[in-house]
Amino acid sequence: MTRAQLDKRPGDVAAMFDGLADRYDLLNDVLSAGQDRRWRRVVAAAVGAGAGDLVLDLAAGTGTSSRAFTRAGARCVACDFSLGMLRAGARKPAPGVSFVAGDALALPFADRAFDAVTISFGLRNLADPDAGLAEMLRVTKPGGRLVVCEFSHLPARWLDVVYTRYLATALPLVAGRLTGSGDAYSYLAESIADWPAQGPLARRIAAAGWRAVRWRNLTMGVVAVHLARRPGGRDRPAPDRARRGPRMPGRCAGCCRGAACGWV
């Protein structure tokens, strides 16, 4: 199997995920001890898609996350550059979900086409994450929402070091036994270690033109969900709690510094 490197050449990354497609969802469930299901619920609540909304789910893979966005009547475009992942997803019934092959650095969509854009565990795999964030801004409507769910870093430095070493050992071992794809998960561990922490990532999202950027740690910071809005449209100060956006489960991370962000 192709093993992507940290230079993240698109062809290598796509080929690696093509090889994992048939057992990708099972691996995620096993390696996260079922936490991936909770992470998807939090992302779906953050997107807050309602009837008539159009959501773009980037790095959607088999579309497992995409299906959650359609339950309230929204439509979702599941976009990925791994044809193997898209084929695996398209074999499962998915009312309201369309599968589209596309590169996150050059999306095949019109400007201001989507009410919300989300990417889970995919921003880290882009050859140029900053260009990807700018491209996501381009296809989002004014006032539209961005939700990024990505592996992150534990707040305590010593604990993060221990966790990173654990990933480097455990992920390839477990994945290798389940699928024979241990090398692919060596890349996963390396890419997590190389990825910026929550604060620096928030600053990069803001530098791409997004506003009201904030984040929430999940599973002690193993994963972080960043939320932002495109300026304009609905992106105006909320005069009362009723207009702060969807209520989020769990504790506020304090990253909004008291702003009306809806994370409670």
C-alpha atoms as one frame of an Amber mdcrd trajectory, in Angstrom:
protein
   0.000   0.000   0.000   1.111   3.581  -0.720   2.280   5.342   2.427   1.918
   9.127   2.378   4.761  11.276   3.683   4.613  14.588   5.524   5.043  16.461
   2.220   1.450  15.222   1.610   1.587  14.755  -2.147  -2.065  14.537  -3.196
  -1.590  11.394  -5.272   0.078   9.550  -2.399  -2.552  10.632   0.143  -5.428
   9.661  -2.191  -3.866   6.284  -2.968  -3.326   5.602   0.730  -6.997   6.231
   1.528  -8.118   4.234  -1.528  -6.370   1.243   0.028  -8.110   1.763   3.385
 -11.613   2.431   2.047 -13.309  -0.890   2.724 -12.318  -1.028   6.420 -11.836
   2.669   7.152 -14.969   3.166   9.265 -14.274   0.003  11.269 -10.702   1.124
  11.942 -11.869   4.536  13.121 -14.293   2.935  15.547 -11.717   0.525  16.941
  -8.799   2.959  17.169 -10.903   5.665  18.861 -12.636   3.176  21.196 -15.953
   4.402  19.811 -15.219   8.075  20.520 -15.509   8.898  16.808 -19.286   8.556
  17.124 -19.410  11.227  19.810 -17.106  13.477  17.785 -19.462  13.220  14.804
 -22.450  14.170  16.989 -20.649  17.277  18.247 -19.705  18.285  14.699 -23.288
  17.814  13.500 -24.553  20.006  16.365 -21.957  22.665  15.549 -22.921  22.727
  11.873 -26.555  23.068  12.939 -27.899  22.329   9.462 -31.630  22.817   9.040
 -34.234  22.247   6.358 -33.196  23.853   3.082 -29.523  24.246   4.028 -26.768
  22.994   1.749 -23.698  21.604   3.536 -20.310  20.793   2.043 -18.557  17.949
   3.863 -14.917  17.911   2.752 -12.641  14.896   3.160 -15.954  13.096   3.616
 -14.540   9.658   2.852 -17.354   7.129   2.904 -19.889   9.776   3.903 -20.428
   8.542   7.467 -20.281  12.107   8.777 -22.301  13.485   5.838 -25.376  11.456
   6.704 -25.671  13.168  10.086 -26.129  16.587   8.450 -29.263  15.570   6.530
 -31.387  14.402   9.454 -33.063  17.790   9.899 -33.822  18.162   6.199 -30.571
  19.675   4.921 -28.782  18.463   1.803 -25.104  17.537   1.880 -22.372  17.238
  -0.735 -19.801  14.651   0.379 -16.558  15.632  -1.343 -13.275  13.722  -1.310
 -10.352  13.186  -3.661 -10.123   9.464  -2.856 -12.279   7.679  -5.419 -12.011
   4.472  -3.416 -13.549   6.121  -0.362 -16.334   7.713  -2.413 -17.177   4.421
  -4.109 -17.373   2.692  -0.716 -19.689   5.426   0.558 -21.893   5.482  -2.529
 -22.646   1.767  -2.088 -24.629   2.614   1.071 -28.042   4.341   0.863 -27.690
   8.023   1.677 -30.838  10.103   1.084 -29.950  13.775   0.757 -26.221  13.087
   0.232 -24.440  13.548  -3.096 -20.932  12.137  -3.559 -18.553  14.341  -5.550
 -14.867  13.849  -6.331 -12.904  17.038  -5.749  -9.677  18.570  -4.511 -10.058
  20.780  -1.429  -7.425  23.136  -2.884  -9.449  23.690  -6.075 -13.077  22.949
  -5.267 -15.405  22.329  -8.240 -18.121  24.583  -6.811 -19.341  28.119  -7.393
 -18.567  31.025  -5.071 -20.885  31.361  -2.051 -22.668  28.080  -2.780 -22.949
  26.540   0.710 -24.596  27.489   3.990 -21.946  25.555   5.930 -18.632  23.878
   5.176 -17.083  21.245   7.406 -13.984  19.079   7.298 -13.213  16.308   9.777
  -9.737  14.812  10.052  -8.860  16.071   6.594  -7.386  19.558   6.932  -4.224
  17.988   8.317  -3.815  15.946   5.121  -3.892  18.891   2.696  -0.631  19.838
   1.017  -1.500  23.492   1.787  -4.034  23.812   4.655  -4.053  27.620   4.457
  -5.009  27.539   0.772  -7.674  24.990   1.661  -9.155  27.289   4.311  -9.250
  30.139   1.767 -10.982  27.896  -0.756 -13.566  26.900   1.852 -14.201  30.591
   2.497 -14.769  31.151  -1.229 -17.567  28.581  -1.496 -19.338  29.598   1.740
 -22.205  32.093   1.776 -21.757  35.338   3.745 -22.571  34.533   7.361 -22.073
  30.843   6.657 -20.349  28.543   9.092 -17.076  26.626   9.063 -16.579  23.627
  11.352 -13.175  21.926  11.480 -12.765  18.725  13.490  -9.159  17.626  13.727
  -6.749  15.710  15.895  -4.994  18.137  18.210  -2.709  18.301  21.246  -3.305
  17.670  24.941  -2.922  20.855  27.037  -0.284  19.364  29.374   3.003  19.215
  27.450   4.330  16.108  29.192   1.045  14.269  28.650   1.009  15.272  24.991
   4.514  13.822  24.577   3.405  10.519  26.149   0.292  10.458  23.964   2.296
  11.134  20.792   4.661   8.267  21.584   1.692   6.016  22.244   0.206   6.893
  18.845   3.467   6.151  17.069   3.491   2.656  18.586  -0.149   1.656  18.980
  -1.761   2.940  15.775   0.460   1.049  13.309   0.329  -2.102  15.450  -3.477
  -2.247  15.723  -4.084  -1.155  12.118  -1.528  -3.643  10.872  -3.262  -6.522
  12.640  -6.722  -5.522  11.416  -5.901  -4.640   7.827  -2.206  -5.059   7.125
  -2.031  -1.280   6.676   0.291  -0.386   9.523   2.445   1.932   7.391  -0.544
   4.131   6.573  -1.210   4.626  10.270   2.436   5.438  10.913   1.774   8.434
   8.657  -1.326   9.257  10.710   0.684   9.353  13.948   3.424  11.473  12.363
   0.944  13.936  10.854  -0.779  14.422  14.237   2.547  15.138  15.935   3.411
  17.643  13.191   0.046  19.442  13.359  -0.332  22.819  15.171  -2.055  23.067
  18.543  -5.486  24.604  19.017  -4.449  28.268  19.372  -2.085  28.410  16.373
  -4.679  26.652  14.217  -7.333  29.179  15.258  -4.990  31.980  14.164  -4.453
  30.328  10.795  -8.215  30.026  10.288  -8.605  33.737  11.065  -5.724  34.604
   8.712  -7.631  32.904   5.883 -10.442  35.443   6.339 -12.781  33.658   8.747
 -14.184  35.509  11.759 -15.430  34.673  15.288 -13.012  31.743  15.456 -13.221
  29.607  18.583 -12.608  26.012  19.530 -13.641  23.285  21.930 -11.500  20.363
  23.096 -12.948  16.860  22.967 -11.559  13.822  24.781  -9.095  15.952  26.778
  -7.755  17.629  23.630  -7.129  14.503  21.571  -9.516  16.187  19.130 -10.506
  19.839  18.826 -13.502  21.314  17.006 -12.898  24.808  15.589 -15.868  26.908
  14.552 -15.895  30.159  12.539 -18.087  32.279  10.267 -17.613  33.975   6.939
 -18.047  37.749   7.363 -21.310  39.283   6.199 -24.892  38.060   6.073 -25.912
  36.607   9.416 -22.480  37.294  10.900 -23.611  40.197  13.127 -23.469  40.649
  16.897 -26.289  38.725  18.573 -28.395  40.930  20.886 -29.681  37.991  22.935
 -29.073  34.333  23.674 -31.743  33.190  21.241 -29.589  34.315  18.315 -26.285
  32.882  19.460 -26.504  29.745  17.339 -27.085  26.107  18.243 -26.602  25.060
  21.842 -23.467  22.937  22.170 -23.151  20.077  24.661 -20.384  20.114  27.243
 -18.352  22.877  28.815 -17.256  26.086  27.172 -13.528  26.032  26.408 -13.232
  29.695  27.340 -11.691  30.431  23.950 -14.402  32.920  22.988 -13.519  35.140
  25.954 -17.161  35.716  26.796 -18.381  36.331  23.240 -21.831  35.145  22.224
 -20.626  32.020  20.466 -23.184  29.399  21.439 -20.681  27.046  23.074 -22.134
  26.313  26.504
